[in-house]
Amino acid sequence: MSAWHGYLTIQQRGVIALPAEARRPLHLDQPGVQVEVTERDDGVLELRPSLPVPADQAWFWTERRQQREREVDEHVAAGRVEVHESTDDFLEHLAALAGALA
């Protein structure tokens, strides 16, 4: 991905509009997104996207994933879980389940 470069006009009241081609790759077109602004000693203004949910974690917050998380919570609350003391115990349990399904 090549970084966007261009010039922006500062509008009335200090408003700056980022073009779509600069917003989309950084997910800045999502609701609630903020941009952190840092003024460096050398006069450069740095802009950093500040997403409500980091882009690489957005999959976790999809409705389908959240529904599945709620289902797991219901199973745990109802005691429909098994705890295995070791990886070997867990693998044996999986093998037994696979055998029962065959």
Rosetta blueprint (number, residue, H / E / L):
1 M L
2 S L
3 A L
4 W L
5 H L
6 G L
7 Y L
8 L L
9 T L
10 I E
11 Q L
12 Q H
13 R H
14 G H
15 V L
16 I E
17 A L
18 L L
19 P L
20 A H
21 E H
22 A H
23 R H
24 R H
25 P H
26 L H
27 H L
28 L L
29 D L
30 Q L
31 P L
32 G L
33 V L
34 Q E
35 V E
36 E E
37 V E
38 T E
39 E E
40 R L
41 D L
42 D L
43 G L
44 V L
45 L E
46 E E
47 L E
48 R E
49 P E
50 S E
51 L L
52 P L
53 V L
54 P L
55 A H
56 D H
57 Q H
58 A H
59 W H
60 F H
61 W H
62 T L
63 E H
64 R H
65 R H
66 Q H
67 Q H
68 R H
69 E H
70 R H
71 E H
72 V H
73 D H
74 E H
75 H H
76 V H
77 A H
78 A L
79 G L
80 R L
81 V L
82 E L
83 V L
84 H L
85 E L
86 S L
87 T H
88 D H
89 D H
90 F H
91 L H
92 E H
93 H H
94 L H
95 A H
96 A H
97 L H
98 A H
99 G H
100 A H
101 L H
102 A L
